[in-house]
Structures are given as C-alpha cells and as structure tokens.
Amino acid sequence: MHTSSTDPLHGVTLKMMLEALVSYYGWGEMGIYVKIRCFNMNPSIKSSLAFLRKTPWARTKVEQLYQTMLDEKHGVAQEPVKKSNSPWPDVD
C-alpha cells in the first residue's frame, strides 16, 4: 500500500532546501529574513548546514522560509515575511 505525505517537507533534505532558497532569494535576502551569521558573513552551503544542524530554532526559521518560497512559487496569497523584530514598519 502506498501512502503519500501531505507534508511539503517530506523527502526534502536540508541541503536541498538551502540550495533552492539560495537560488530563489540569494544569500543577501535570506540573511534579511533569517538573521544568522552564516547567511550574512562569507555564506556557504557547508557552513550553513553545519550551523542549522546544531541549531533547532534557526532550522525552523529556514523551514518556514522554504514553505513561504513554495507558496510564492505556487501563487498562494499570504502575509509577507517580517524582515525584522522591530516594532516599526518596514520601509521599502
């Protein structure tokens, strides 16, 4: 019996997520959405994987960003990702 998962992360490795995010957003924009050093200072897949595997809160944020990217690609309307923890509105 074959059952398919409804989880969009099922079968997606952390490396696959990072590569897709870098391709879609680039390191700079990822560093805005998820404020971690390995995205903002000499970013690489290798250093990011090492950090994210040891840091559950950061991995959760990356998984959320990945889901946001999937929604954007599929045209699902949603609230934009908040870029900072500031109480002041973002100005573009």
Backbone as a chain_set.jsonl record, in Angstrom:
{"seq": "MHTSSTDPLHGVTLKMMLEALVSYYGWGEMGIYVKIRCFNMNPSIKSSLAFLRKTPWARTKVEQLYQTMLDEKHGVAQEPVKKSNSPWPDVD", "coords": {"N": [[0.84, -1.178, 0.0], [0.586, 2.152, -0.877], [1.189, 5.226, 0.542], [0.857, 8.694, 0.374], [2.563, 11.549, 1.556], [1.298, 14.56, 2.994], [2.85, 16.521, 3.836], [4.817, 19.214, 2.914], [7.55, 19.22, 3.288], [8.367, 16.648, 3.332], [10.714, 14.283, 2.424], [12.475, 16.188, 1.55], [15.675, 17.3, 1.813], [17.776, 19.125, 4.127], [19.901, 20.296, 2.8], [18.9, 20.39, 0.16], [16.819, 22.195, 0.576], [18.244, 24.557, 1.301], [19.748, 25.021, -1.045], [17.686, 25.518, -2.884], [16.536, 27.807, -1.729], [18.679, 29.649, -1.83], [18.963, 29.849, -4.568], [16.507, 31.0, -5.235], [16.103, 33.307, -3.525], [18.684, 34.294, -2.932], [21.743, 34.85, -1.064], [21.896, 37.315, 0.311], [19.224, 38.301, 0.607], [18.143, 36.155, 2.012], [19.588, 36.402, 4.36], [18.398, 38.649, 5.387], [15.794, 37.82, 5.962], [16.22, 35.614, 7.672], [18.064, 36.077, 10.287], [21.045, 35.171, 10.645], [24.475, 34.533, 11.194], [25.846, 32.821, 9.392], [24.521, 33.216, 7.002], [25.041, 35.794, 6.373], [27.764, 36.491, 6.573], [30.425, 35.614, 4.734], [28.925, 33.491, 3.321], [28.055, 30.055, 2.849], [26.978, 26.878, 1.601], [27.961, 24.701, 3.031], [28.841, 25.765, 5.572], [26.439, 26.778, 6.472], [24.811, 24.487, 6.617], [26.144, 23.079, 8.673], [25.732, 24.812, 10.879], [22.89, 24.979, 10.989], [22.15, 22.349, 11.481], [22.871, 22.053, 14.1], [21.338, 23.887, 15.431], [18.268, 24.205, 16.39], [16.224, 26.288, 16.428], [16.974, 28.016, 14.394], [16.922, 26.356, 12.191], [14.194, 25.828, 12.082], [13.255, 28.368, 11.323], [14.375, 28.536, 8.765], [13.05, 26.433, 7.511], [10.458, 27.463, 7.587], [10.79, 29.692, 5.914], [11.361, 28.344, 3.552], [8.894, 27.091, 3.084], [7.371, 29.397, 2.682], [8.563, 30.292, 0.322], [7.793, 28.209, -1.402], [5.022, 28.621, -1.374], [4.932, 31.18, -2.555], [5.894, 30.546, -5.097], [3.816, 28.997, -6.011], [1.792, 30.762, -6.125], [0.22, 31.306, -3.872], [-1.593, 33.373, -1.816], [-0.462, 35.278, 0.915], [0.552, 36.632, 4.125], [3.292, 38.884, 4.043], [6.701, 37.919, 4.751], [8.038, 38.895, 7.807], [10.684, 41.116, 8.11], [12.242, 41.966, 10.229], [12.614, 42.21, 13.821], [11.755, 44.565, 14.741], [9.537, 47.0, 16.14], [8.716, 48.957, 14.446], [7.346, 49.754, 11.256], [8.398, 48.139, 8.189], [10.172, 49.881, 5.702], [10.184, 50.316, 2.335]], "CA": [[0.0, 0.0, 0.0], [1.384, 3.375, -0.997], [0.546, 6.428, 1.077], [1.662, 9.879, 0.106], [2.553, 12.516, 2.64], [0.837, 15.898, 2.636], [3.868, 17.433, 4.355], [5.655, 19.674, 1.8], [8.959, 18.996, 3.584], [8.642, 15.214, 3.281], [11.674, 13.897, 1.398], [13.338, 17.317, 1.187], [16.783, 17.418, 2.757], [18.158, 20.486, 4.478], [20.752, 20.781, 1.71], [18.024, 20.714, -0.957], [16.124, 23.426, 0.951], [19.182, 25.679, 1.21], [20.075, 25.278, -2.455], [16.511, 26.131, -3.503], [16.394, 29.152, -1.174], [19.747, 30.493, -2.379], [18.627, 30.071, -5.973], [15.311, 31.845, -5.326], [16.272, 34.587, -2.828], [20.074, 34.741, -2.823], [22.214, 34.909, 0.328], [21.592, 38.606, 0.919], [17.821, 38.358, 1.038], [17.965, 35.139, 3.059], [20.147, 36.977, 5.578], [17.425, 39.606, 5.912], [14.669, 37.062, 6.501], [16.705, 34.784, 8.781], [19.272, 36.791, 10.709], [22.09, 34.324, 11.211], [25.79, 34.903, 10.665], [26.279, 32.004, 8.25], [23.892, 33.726, 5.785], [25.463, 37.177, 6.15], [29.222, 36.661, 6.549], [31.051, 34.523, 3.973], [27.955, 32.395, 3.298], [28.262, 28.859, 2.036], [26.068, 25.787, 1.94], [28.605, 23.861, 4.041], [28.799, 26.388, 6.9], [25.031, 26.896, 6.851], [24.359, 23.158, 7.034], [26.732, 22.775, 9.985], [25.046, 25.613, 11.886], [21.466, 24.637, 11.074], [22.001, 21.006, 12.077], [23.089, 22.169, 15.544], [20.546, 24.984, 15.982], [16.873, 23.937, 16.013], [15.403, 27.482, 16.178], [17.354, 28.554, 13.087], [16.422, 25.41, 11.185], [12.755, 26.073, 11.986], [13.068, 29.588, 10.528], [14.716, 28.214, 7.372], [11.95, 25.618, 7.003], [9.34, 28.375, 7.358], [11.116, 30.465, 4.719], [11.218, 27.417, 2.426], [7.456, 26.955, 2.831], [6.958, 30.675, 2.102], [9.027, 30.278, -1.06], [6.915, 27.304, -2.151], [3.735, 29.31, -1.533], [5.128, 32.237, -3.547], [6.02, 29.924, -6.414], [2.516, 28.462, -6.406], [0.829, 31.853, -6.165], [-0.645, 31.316, -2.698], [-1.546, 34.674, -1.142], [-0.163, 35.194, 2.338], [1.193, 37.817, 4.682], [4.722, 38.875, 3.755], [7.6, 37.553, 5.839], [8.538, 40.068, 8.521], [12.131, 41.136, 7.933], [12.975, 42.256, 11.454], [11.839, 42.169, 15.047], [11.487, 45.941, 15.109], [8.124, 47.341, 16.18], [8.457, 49.932, 13.401], [7.057, 49.104, 9.967], [9.464, 48.128, 7.189], [10.013, 50.882, 4.666], [10.902, 49.893, 1.12]], "C": [[0.88, 1.235, 0.0], [0.6, 4.55, -0.435], [1.452, 7.607, 0.802], [1.496, 10.87, 1.254], [2.044, 13.855, 2.133], [1.816, 16.957, 3.138], [4.77, 17.879, 3.206], [7.16, 19.477, 2.044], [9.349, 17.516, 3.518], [9.585, 14.899, 2.12], [12.614, 15.008, 0.964], [14.437, 17.43, 2.243], [17.071, 18.888, 3.041], [19.028, 21.096, 3.378], [19.907, 21.185, 0.497], [17.275, 22.021, -0.684], [17.021, 24.64, 0.762], [19.495, 26.027, -0.238], [18.907, 25.955, -3.174], [16.336, 27.57, -3.027], [17.441, 30.106, -1.735], [19.447, 30.819, -3.838], [17.482, 31.069, -6.112], [15.533, 33.239, -4.741], [17.679, 35.164, -2.923], [20.448, 34.869, -1.35], [21.804, 36.206, 1.02], [20.171, 38.691, 1.446], [17.526, 37.322, 2.11], [18.471, 35.668, 4.395], [19.254, 38.033, 6.204], [16.284, 38.862, 6.598], [15.046, 36.228, 7.716], [18.061, 35.348, 9.193], [20.235, 35.85, 11.442], [23.393, 34.616, 10.47], [26.174, 34.113, 9.411], [25.569, 32.378, 6.95], [24.448, 35.098, 5.41], [26.968, 37.389, 6.046], [29.864, 35.431, 5.899], [30.125, 33.31, 3.87], [28.378, 31.245, 2.395], [27.257, 27.806, 2.485], [26.659, 24.975, 3.091], [28.505, 24.473, 5.443], [27.357, 26.513, 7.393], [24.476, 25.555, 7.324], [24.872, 22.809, 8.425], [25.995, 23.527, 11.093], [23.6, 25.16, 12.075], [21.231, 23.26, 11.679], [22.158, 21.04, 13.591], [22.116, 23.135, 16.213], [19.082, 24.856, 15.554], [16.036, 25.186, 15.694], [15.702, 28.063, 14.8], [16.846, 27.643, 11.968], [14.914, 25.604, 10.983], [12.472, 27.306, 11.137], [13.362, 29.335, 9.045], [13.596, 27.371, 6.751], [10.717, 26.485, 6.716], [9.571, 29.219, 6.101], [10.968, 29.6, 3.468], [9.739, 27.249, 2.07], [6.899, 28.238, 2.209], [7.351, 30.737, 0.633], [8.132, 29.385, -1.92], [5.56, 27.949, -2.398], [3.831, 30.409, -2.589], [5.193, 31.66, -4.954], [4.684, 29.414, -6.932], [1.411, 29.518, -6.371], [-0.151, 31.886, -5.007], [-0.484, 32.649, -1.993], [-1.319, 34.461, 0.351], [0.424, 36.502, 2.808], [2.676, 37.769, 4.37], [5.532, 38.504, 4.994], [8.106, 38.828, 6.492], [10.064, 40.018, 8.509], [12.896, 41.419, 9.218], [12.04, 42.163, 12.651], [11.475, 43.56, 15.527], [9.989, 46.208, 15.169], [7.73, 48.345, 15.103], [8.223, 49.226, 12.079], [8.28, 49.164, 9.04], [9.16, 49.18, 6.135], [10.832, 50.43, 3.466], [11.223, 51.058, 0.248]], "O": [[1.815, 1.341, 0.794], [-0.513, 4.835, -0.877], [2.667, 7.527, 0.977], [0.419, 10.998, 1.837], [2.313, 14.246, 0.997], [1.631, 18.148, 2.892], [5.423, 17.045, 2.578], [7.953, 19.559, 1.106], [10.526, 17.176, 3.636], [9.286, 15.215, 0.969], [13.464, 14.795, 0.1], [14.155, 17.632, 3.424], [16.661, 19.774, 2.291], [18.901, 22.28, 3.067], [20.173, 22.214, -0.125], [17.111, 22.851, -1.579], [16.623, 25.629, 0.147], [19.504, 27.201, -0.61], [19.114, 26.861, -3.981], [16.024, 28.455, -3.824], [17.125, 31.245, -2.078], [19.659, 31.947, -4.283], [17.495, 31.9, -7.021], [15.197, 34.24, -5.374], [17.85, 36.382, -2.988], [19.575, 34.984, -0.49], [21.41, 36.192, 2.186], [19.941, 39.1, 2.584], [16.742, 37.582, 3.023], [17.865, 35.42, 5.438], [19.335, 38.289, 7.405], [15.86, 39.238, 7.691], [14.283, 36.142, 8.678], [19.072, 35.121, 8.528], [20.236, 35.752, 12.669], [23.395, 34.907, 9.274], [26.757, 34.666, 8.479], [25.969, 31.905, 5.886], [24.337, 35.518, 4.258], [27.402, 38.389, 5.474], [29.84, 34.339, 6.465], [30.499, 32.214, 4.287], [28.973, 31.44, 1.335], [26.754, 27.844, 3.609], [25.944, 24.603, 4.022], [28.13, 23.787, 6.394], [27.087, 26.37, 8.586], [23.752, 25.496, 8.318], [24.121, 22.302, 9.259], [25.67, 22.946, 12.129], [23.147, 24.981, 13.206], [20.207, 23.037, 12.325], [21.646, 20.166, 14.292], [22.068, 23.2, 17.441], [18.699, 25.337, 14.488], [15.216, 25.148, 14.777], [14.799, 28.546, 14.116], [16.395, 28.118, 10.925], [14.42, 25.55, 9.857], [11.551, 27.296, 10.32], [12.671, 29.864, 8.174], [13.236, 27.577, 5.592], [10.017, 26.27, 5.726], [8.647, 29.434, 5.317], [10.5, 30.08, 2.435], [9.374, 27.263, 0.894], [6.055, 28.18, 1.314], [6.567, 31.182, -0.205], [7.758, 29.759, -3.032], [5.006, 27.844, -3.493], [2.933, 30.56, -3.417], [4.619, 32.217, -5.89], [4.442, 29.398, -8.139], [0.237, 29.203, -6.564], [-1.244, 32.437, -5.141], [0.625, 33.024, -1.612], [-1.912, 33.573, 0.963], [0.754, 37.375, 2.005], [3.27, 36.693, 4.428], [5.111, 38.739, 6.126], [8.555, 39.744, 5.802], [10.662, 39.0, 8.858], [14.092, 41.138, 9.289], [10.824, 42.05, 12.499], [10.934, 43.711, 16.623], [9.241, 45.696, 14.337], [6.541, 48.565, 14.869], [8.845, 48.198, 11.81], [9.079, 50.099, 9.096], [8.01, 49.343, 5.728], [12.034, 50.191, 3.579], [11.825, 50.889, -0.812]]}, "num_chains": 1, "name": "protein.A"}
